Structure formats: C-alpha cells, structure tokens
C-alpha cells in the first residue's frame, strides 16, 4: 500500500515536523526529489505555484512537491 500524499503549493498544508518530498534548485530540471522532515518554512505567502520553500532538518532547501501522510 502506498502512502497518501498532499500537494505542497499551499502553506496551510505544511507544518514543521512533516515528512515531505522537495525538489532542490539544482535538481529542478531533472525533477529529482529529496525526502526529509520540515525544520523551517521559508515561503511567507499563503501559496506558491511551484511549491512552498522549506528547509529540512538535514539543512537542504527546496520547494515541497508533496507531503507524505501515513
């Protein structure tokens, strides 16, 4: 069974501690995703067409493509 996912373009859907898939700036062309736990939410606006920018606990920064829900 696959985990449920939620879209990462609305800031209200993302909270610190959530497990997410992000795309880092250097991987935008390839679409390579990095999974991690949200440490900080960097985008101030309520939504963004390319995904809300976050920092993971690992220090990596990117835009949320999907939120992993169990």
LUMTI-627392 format. One record per atom (N, C-alpha, C): residue in three letters; x, y, z. Coordinates in pm, whole numbers, padded with zeros to 5 digits, always signed. Layout:
residues N
alaXYZ;...
END
This chain:
residues 70
unk+00085-00120+00000;unk+00000+00000+00000;unk+00088+00125+00000;unk+00054+00219-00083;unk+00133+00342-00096;unk+00083+00448+00001;unk+00176+00529+00053;unk+00138+00638+00143;unk+00053+00741+00070;unk-00041+00801+00141;unk-00120+00910+00085;unk-00031+01034+00076;unk-00056+01118-00025;unk+00023+01240-00040;unk-00071+01359-00054;unk-00015+01476-00026;unk-00090+01601-00036;unk-00004+01701-00111;unk-00067+01789-00184;unk+00001+01890-00264;unk+00076+01989-00176;unk+00195+02033-00222;unk+00278+02123-00144;unk+00275+02268-00186;unk+00169+02312-00255;unk+00164+02450-00303;unk+00095+02545-00207;unk+00024+02491-00106;unk-00046+02575-00008;unk+00027+02568+00126;unk+00061+02686+00179;unk+00137+02694+00304;unk+00060+02633+00422;unk-00073+02645+00418;unk-00155+02594+00528;unk-00147+02442+00542;unk-00105+02371+00437;unk-00095+02226+00440;unk+00036+02176+00503;unk+00133+02266+00523;unk+00267+02226+00565;unk+00293+02274+00708;unk+00345+02183+00790;unk+00381+02218+00927;unk+00520+02166+00957;unk+00586+02229+01053;unk+00717+02183+01098;unk+00700+02041+01152;unk+00792+01952+01113;unk+00786+01813+01155;unk+00722+01720+01053;unk+00662+01776+00947;unk+00600+01693+00844;unk+00707+01628+00757;unk+00680+01506+00709;unk+00764+01437+00613;unk+00721+01482+00473;unk+00817+01534+00395;unk+00785+01588+00263;unk+00889+01544+00159;unk+00850+01554+00033;unk+00942+01541-00080;unk+00963+01681-00135;unk+01091+01722-00149;unk+01122+01853-00206;unk+01206+01835-00331;unk+01206+01938-00415;unk+01300+01944-00527;unk+01391+02063-00499;unk+01522+02036-00496;unk+01621+02141-00473;unk+01645+02217-00604;unk+01693+02340-00593;unk+01711+02425-00710;unk+01797+02357-00817;unk+01906+02292-00775;unk+01996+02229-00873;unk+01934+02104-00937;unk+01821+02055-00884;unk+01756+01936-00939;unk+01623+01969-01008;unk+01595+02098-01031;unk+01467+02135-01091;unk+01450+02076-01230;unk+01555+02075-01310;unk+01544+02021-01446;unk+01518+01871-01446;unk+01589+01798-01360;unk+01574+01652-01356;unk+01450+01610-01276;unk+01406+01697-01185;unk+01290+01664-01102;unk+01324+01568-00989;unk+01454+01549-00961;unk+01497+01459-00854;unk+01443+01508-00719;unk+01379+01418-00645;unk+01318+01454-00518;unk+01407+01413-00401;unk+01402+01492-00295;unk+01471+01464-00170;unk+01366+01458-00060;unk+01370+01350+00019;unk+01271+01335+00125;unk+01332+01374+00259;unk+01252+01439+00343;unk+01302+01477+00474;unk+01192+01539+00559;unk+01234+01579+00679;unk+01143+01639+00777;unk+01159+01791+00773;unk+01045+01864+00771;unk+01047+02010+00765;unk+01100+02067+00896;unk+01204+02152+00884;unk+01260+02223+01000;unk+01209+02367+01004;unk+01206+02433+00886;unk+01158+02572+00876;unk+01079+02589+00748;unk+00978+02675+00753;unk+00902+02713+00633;unk+00956+02849+00591;unk+01008+02858+00469;unk+01075+02979+00424;unk+00986+03072+00342;unk+00884+03017+00275;unk+00793+03100+00195;unk+00692+03167+00287;unk+00677+03299+00272;unk+00583+03375+00356;unk+00442+03380+00298;unk+00430+03373+00166;unk+00298+03387+00104;unk+00214+03261+00129;unk+00080+03272+00125;unk-00006+03158+00156;unk+00003+03044+00054;unk+00046+03075-00069;unk+00063+02969-00168;unk+00168+03011-00271;unk+00219+02913-00344;unk+00320+02938-00447;unk+00300+02834-00556;unk+00298+02875-00683;unk+00270+02780-00791;unk+00372+02668-00806;unk+00496+02688-00761;unk+00600+02584-00774;unk+00624+02509-00645;unk+00549+02542-00541;unk+00564+02474-00412;unk+00622+02568-00307;unk+00585+02544-00183;unk+00633+02623-00070;unk+00778+02587-00042;unk+00863+02688-00023;unk+01005+02663+00003;unk+01025+02634+00151;unk+01096+02524+00179;unk+01122+02483+00317;unk+01269+02444+00335;unk+01311+02442+00461;unk+01442+02386+00496;unk+01415+02256+00572;unk+01486+02150+00532;unk+01473+02022+00600;unk+01566+02017+00721;unk+01545+01921+00808;unk+01633+01904+00924;unk+01777+01878+00883;unk+01796+01824+00762;unk+01930+01798+00709;unk+01999+01925+00660;unk+01923+02037+00654;unk+01978+02164+00606;unk+01952+02190+00459;unk+01898+02091+00388;unk+01869+02109+00247;unk+01746+02199+00231;unk+01749+02281+00125;unk+01640+02376+00098;unk+01581+02344-00039;unk+01449+02347-00046;unk+01383+02323-00174;unk+01234+02349-00163;unk+01166+02328-00274;unk+01021+02350-00279;unk+00948+02218-00263;unk+00843+02221-00180;unk+00768+02100-00150;unk+00687+02057-00273;unk+00710+01933-00315;unk+00634+01876-00425;unk+00517+01794-00371;unk+00541+01723-00261;unk+00431+01650-00198;unk+00458+01632-00049;unk+00348+01623+00023;unk+00353+01598+00168;unk+00316+01452+00187;unk+00398+01379+00260;unk+00374+01236+00281;unk+00289+01219+00407;unk+00170+01161+00390;unk+00079+01136+00500;unk+00069+00987+00522;unk+00069+00943+00646;unk+00056+00799+00675;unk-00087+00760+00701;
END
